[in-house]
Structures are given as C-alpha cells and as structure tokens.
Amino acid sequence: MGSFSAVVEYDGTGYRGFQSQPKDIRTIQDELIKALNTLLGSFKRFSYAGRTDAGVHAKHQVICFETEEKLDFYRFKWKLNCLLPDDIVVRKISGVSDDFDARKDAKWRQYSYFVINNTYQSVFLKKYSLLITKRMDLDIMRKAAEKFCGKKDFGSFCNNNTPGFTVREVTGFKIRKFPEGLLVFRINANSFLYNMVRIIVGTVLEIGRGERSIESIDRAFNTVDRRLAGKIVPAKGLFLTNVIY
C-alpha cells in the first residue's frame, strides 16, 4: 500500500467544476475517479488542492490517493491518460507520505487570468481569454493590484453566498504584458474564496478602463460590501496554475 500524488491539467469548458456533483452532472473529479477505479479496482483517501468552478481550467491541479497496488509511474500514467477524456491529462505521478493531503498541506495556490487588450482576439485564445478592446492603463492597474496584497477580509470580493470566515492572505499579485495585447493577471494566496479571483480581476479591469477609482478598493475592504467591488469576469479566462507545498 502506498500514497501517491498526481499533477493534473484540464480544460474546464465542458464541466460543472472539479468537485463531484449530483448524478448526471459532468465534473473533473468524477472522470478521474472513474479512470482510477478502472485501473486500480479501488483506492482510498482521494483529495485535491483546489475546487475549481464551472468553466475554470487548470495547468497544475494536484490530487492524491492511496492504493494497495504497486505502481510503475510511467506505465500507470500512460494507461490513466488513455482512459481519461481528451480534455484531462495527468502530467506527473509521484509517491508521497501516508499523511499527505493535497488540500490541507498546500501552503499557497496560484491562479492566472488571461485578458486580450486588442482590437481582435487570436483564434487560439478565444476559448481561454477575455477580450477588451478599450485601451487600458496598465500602470494604474498594477498599482491597484498592490492593494490586494496582505492578510485582509475579502468579503467584498467573493460571492454573496460564500459562508464562513472570509479573511485570506494574498502573497503576490502581478500583471504581466505579452505581445498581441495579452495580459496575464497572476494571484498567489494561501487559499481563495468562491469567485474571489474573478471579482478581483473584474475590479482591476474597471479601474484600468477608467470606470472606477483606485480608492474604491479601500472602500470595499473597509465596508466588506460586495456591491462596492467590480463585476465578475467570465470563467473561461481563469486557470489554476500552481500549488506549492
């Protein structure tokens, strides 16, 4: 018997998120469990680093499981990928300690959001990015991004129905510009609230377009009122891009 972790990549377009849902609703977790059951017969302690929402993608989701089977990592990964749908792939498999938990042991997670600020959107990026044709102020957006760093109550920057404790620590928020108007919003935090990244990005984009002031971020933090933050951006541009243990 041993415990194993796997790095999983997926296109979330055709799924209702990562976590299993009621019957007949397609999720990433169900597809992974089905493939693992086929190869292993049974396994235990399935866990994952982050619960991505409907339409959200991942370059670096981490799962873990326990099995009595002895695994040849190369052969097992090959067989697993042959069983999985074309929009899910296992990139790496490794052994971990028996008490490893993909969610609880994660120190921080990184999400990236992709925006095209141009008069057109590359055919290869349409499915995975948000197009904004109005010219934006990158300098003011980067200053706005700095205001989200630190340990704060992000109650204004999550779904109204998010239950429980809303304090999170954002350890980094960078906006990088690439050719053809590609902007990548990259946020690191210990954990994220429901829709937190998409609302933060929406708020910063509104500031970049001149539709709201940078000072509005402080007011939103001080009042913890969702109505004072920006609109949520579409899920298609969001990727889970790293998990650090």
C-alpha positions in Angstrom: 0.0 0.0 0.0 1.2 3.5 -0.8 0.1 7.1 -1.1 0.5 9.0 -4.4 0.0 12.4 -5.8 -0.6 13.5 -9.4 -0.4 16.8 -11.2 -3.5 17.1 -13.4 -4.2 19.5 -16.3 -7.6 20.1 -17.7 -9.8 22.2 -19.9 -12.8 23.0 -17.8 -15.1 24.3 -20.6 -17.3 21.2 -20.7 -17.5 20.6 -16.9 -19.5 21.9 -14.0 -16.3 22.4 -12.0 -13.9 20.0 -10.4 -15.8 18.7 -7.4 -18.4 15.8 -7.8 -22.0 17.0 -8.2 -25.3 15.2 -8.2 -25.8 12.4 -10.7 -25.6 13.2 -14.4 -23.6 16.4 -13.9 -20.1 16.1 -15.5 -17.1 17.0 -13.3 -13.4 16.6 -13.4 -13.3 14.6 -10.1 -15.8 12.1 -11.5 -13.7 11.5 -14.6 -10.6 11.0 -12.6 -12.2 8.6 -10.1 -13.7 6.6 -12.9 -10.3 6.2 -14.6 -8.6 5.3 -11.3 -11.3 2.8 -10.4 -10.8 1.1 -13.8 -7.1 0.7 -13.3 -6.9 0.0 -9.5 -10.3 -1.6 -8.7 -10.4 0.5 -5.6 -8.5 3.2 -3.8 -8.7 5.4 -0.7 -8.3 9.0 0.6 -8.9 10.9 -2.7 -8.2 14.6 -2.1 -7.4 17.6 -4.3 -5.7 21.0 -3.9 -8.4 23.3 -5.1 -12.1 23.2 -6.1 -12.2 25.0 -9.4 -15.7 26.3 -10.5 -17.6 25.5 -13.7 -15.7 26.5 -16.8 -12.4 27.1 -14.9 -9.3 25.4 -16.2 -6.1 24.0 -14.6 -2.5 23.7 -15.6 -1.5 22.4 -12.2 -4.2 20.8 -10.1 -2.9 18.3 -7.5 -4.7 15.2 -6.4 -3.7 12.4 -4.0 -4.9 8.9 -3.4 -3.9 5.7 -1.6 -3.8 2.2 -3.1 -2.5 -1.3 -2.3 -1.2 -1.6 -5.9 2.5 -1.2 -6.6 2.7 1.5 -9.3 5.1 1.8 -12.2 4.7 5.5 -12.6 5.4 5.6 -16.4 3.1 2.8 -17.3 0.4 3.9 -14.9 0.4 7.5 -16.1 0.2 6.2 -19.7 -2.7 3.9 -19.0 -4.5 6.6 -17.0 -4.2 9.2 -19.8 -5.6 6.7 -22.3 -8.7 6.3 -20.2 -9.3 10.0 -19.5 -11.2 12.3 -21.9 -9.1 14.4 -24.2 -9.6 17.5 -22.1 -8.0 16.0 -19.0 -4.4 14.8 -18.7 -2.1 13.6 -15.9 1.3 15.3 -16.2 3.1 13.7 -13.3 2.7 11.0 -10.6 4.9 10.6 -7.6 4.9 8.9 -4.2 4.1 10.9 -1.0 3.9 10.3 2.7 0.9 8.4 4.0 -0.4 11.5 5.8 -0.2 13.8 2.8 -3.4 15.7 1.9 -3.5 17.7 -1.3 -5.7 20.4 0.1 -4.7 20.7 3.8 -0.9 20.6 3.1 -0.9 23.2 0.4 0.9 26.4 1.6 -0.4 28.6 -1.2 -2.1 28.4 -4.6 -1.7 30.5 -7.8 -4.4 31.4 -10.2 -3.9 33.2 -13.5 -6.4 35.1 -15.6 -5.9 35.8 -19.3 -7.1 39.0 -20.9 -6.6 40.2 -24.5 -6.4 44.0 -24.8 -6.5 44.5 -28.5 -8.9 45.1 -31.4 -9.0 41.3 -32.1 -8.6 38.0 -30.3 -6.4 35.3 -31.6 -8.4 32.3 -32.7 -6.2 30.1 -30.4 -7.0 32.2 -27.3 -10.7 33.0 -27.8 -11.8 30.0 -25.7 -9.4 30.9 -22.9 -9.3 34.6 -22.5 -11.5 37.8 -22.2 -11.3 40.3 -25.0 -11.3 44.0 -24.0 -11.0 46.4 -27.0 -10.9 49.7 -25.0 -7.3 50.8 -24.2 -6.4 50.3 -20.5 -4.0 52.0 -18.2 -1.6 49.2 -17.2 0.3 51.4 -14.6 -2.9 52.2 -12.6 -3.9 48.5 -12.8 -0.6 47.4 -11.3 -1.0 50.0 -8.5 -4.5 48.6 -7.9 -3.1 45.1 -7.7 -0.8 46.0 -4.9 -3.8 47.0 -2.7 -4.9 43.4 -2.6 -1.7 42.0 -1.2 -1.6 41.1 2.5 -3.9 39.5 5.0 -7.3 41.0 4.6 -11.0 40.4 4.8 -12.0 39.7 1.2 -15.8 39.6 1.9 -16.4 42.3 -0.7 -14.5 40.3 -3.3 -16.4 37.0 -3.2 -19.8 35.6 -4.0 -22.5 37.0 -1.7 -23.4 33.5 -0.6 -19.9 32.5 0.5 -20.2 31.1 4.0 -17.8 31.4 7.0 -14.5 33.1 7.5 -13.5 35.5 4.6 -10.0 36.6 5.7 -7.3 35.4 3.3 -3.7 36.3 2.7 -2.6 37.3 -0.9 1.1 36.9 -1.1 1.5 38.3 -4.6 -0.4 39.9 -7.4 1.3 40.7 -10.7 0.1 41.8 -14.1 2.4 40.9 -17.0 2.1 42.1 -20.6 2.9 40.0 -23.6 2.8 40.6 -27.4 -0.5 41.0 -29.2 -2.1 42.6 -26.1 -2.1 39.6 -23.9 -2.3 40.5 -20.2 -1.8 37.8 -17.5 -3.2 38.5 -14.0 -1.4 36.2 -11.6 -2.5 36.0 -8.0 -1.0 33.9 -5.2 -2.8 33.3 -1.9 -3.0 30.8 1.0 -6.5 29.9 -0.3 -9.3 31.6 -2.3 -12.9 32.3 -1.7 -15.7 31.5 -4.1 -15.3 33.7 -7.2 -12.6 35.7 -5.4 -10.1 35.9 -8.3 -12.8 36.7 -11.0 -14.2 39.5 -8.9 -10.7 41.0 -8.1 -9.8 40.9 -11.8 -13.1 42.5 -12.7 -12.5 45.3 -10.2 -9.0 45.9 -11.5 -10.2 45.9 -15.2 -12.8 48.5 -14.4 -10.1 50.7 -12.9 -7.9 50.2 -15.9 -10.8 51.3 -18.2 -11.4 54.4 -16.1 -14.8 53.2 -14.9 -13.9 53.3 -11.2 -11.3 54.9 -9.0 -8.4 53.1 -7.4 -9.7 54.4 -4.0 -12.8 52.3 -4.4 -10.7 49.2 -3.4 -10.1 50.7 0.0 -13.7 51.5 0.5 -14.7 47.9 -0.5 -12.2 46.5 2.0 -13.3 48.8 4.8 -17.1 48.1 4.4 -17.0 44.4 3.4 -19.8 45.1 1.0 -19.9 43.1 -2.3 -21.8 45.9 -4.0 -18.7 48.1 -3.8 -16.4 45.7 -5.8 -16.4 45.2 -9.5 -18.3 42.8 -11.7 -17.3 39.2 -12.0 -15.4 38.3 -15.2 -16.2 35.1 -17.2 -14.8 31.8 -16.0 -13.2 30.9 -19.4 -10.1 33.0 -18.7 -9.2 31.6 -15.3 -6.6 28.8 -14.7 -5.2 27.2 -11.6 -1.5 27.4 -12.4 0.4 26.3 -9.4 0.2 24.7 -5.9 3.1 24.9 -3.5 3.6 22.5 -0.6 
